[in-house]
């Protein structure tokens, strides 16, 4: 798969941006998703709200109005935009999106209201989105805004370590996806292991840590991309990149309930700070990667 990302200026009509919350509507081949960057934010953080359109060539999408909000202040009325193009097996797929940024006005429950987007002669209505605003002190360090000039102004004699962002189980995880959880003896079950990691997270030096086994099964390794290109998905109301780590065909050799071992990997992750300040990317290399250990769930199969 080859994936190409093309960015347009905010005043261009046909585009898309980020997105994260399960508000999905379908009509024929058109898919519309509304999402937020985080469902829990601190009082000093911003949240992005995105409407993403898939299945359209982009020529008939009208720019939607900004949604109304309670407990949040809209930072710009004109949405940010982006267009994404992917080619899979020679078939081109496009997505277009519109993104707004909000800031909380106080702690408590905040709501981004429903809005409507017109695609050709079809109207799509999103659902309201609820966000929990908490005191900034309750938020992880990595979500707090970082001064982009802190490294420039820092004394050369200051040896205090830079803070290292720690990923959570929601930030990065492995999912095991069996084609079936029931099979006859000798019947093939395909198990696919997918790595999910939040957008903006960088990974390096990933490797298997244990020998993967499937006792009670005959197994065959299936091909996967050696240099996979991440695919963007929405899971649990958040936006992730996902790649296939491993695919295997297993065949039960006896009757009964059996299990396939978890797939375990070690990696190093670099997490972005919550602020979208463009200067932060200039200093990203100064932040240390942190080791992570991941394991998929065990897969149980009845034969």
Secondary structure as UniProt FT lines:
FT   STRAND          2..6
FT   TURN            10..11
FT   STRAND          23..27
FT   TURN            28..29
FT   STRAND          30..36
FT   STRAND          40..42
FT   TURN            43..44
FT   STRAND          46..54
FT   TURN            59..60
FT   STRAND          69..70
FT   STRAND          72..74
FT   STRAND          80..88
FT   TURN            89..90
FT   STRAND          91..104
FT   STRAND          108..112
FT   STRAND          116..119
FT   TURN            120..121
FT   STRAND          122..125
FT   STRAND          129..134
FT   HELIX           136..138
FT   HELIX           141..143
FT   TURN            148..149
FT   HELIX           150..153
FT   TURN            156..157
FT   TURN            169..171
FT   STRAND          172..178
FT   TURN            185..186
FT   STRAND          188..198
FT   TURN            199..200
FT   STRAND          202..208
FT   TURN            215..216
FT   STRAND          217..222
FT   TURN            226..227
FT   STRAND          231..235
FT   TURN            236..237
FT   STRAND          238..252
FT   STRAND          257..260
FT   STRAND          264..270
FT   HELIX           278..286
FT   STRAND          290..295
FT   STRAND          299..302
//
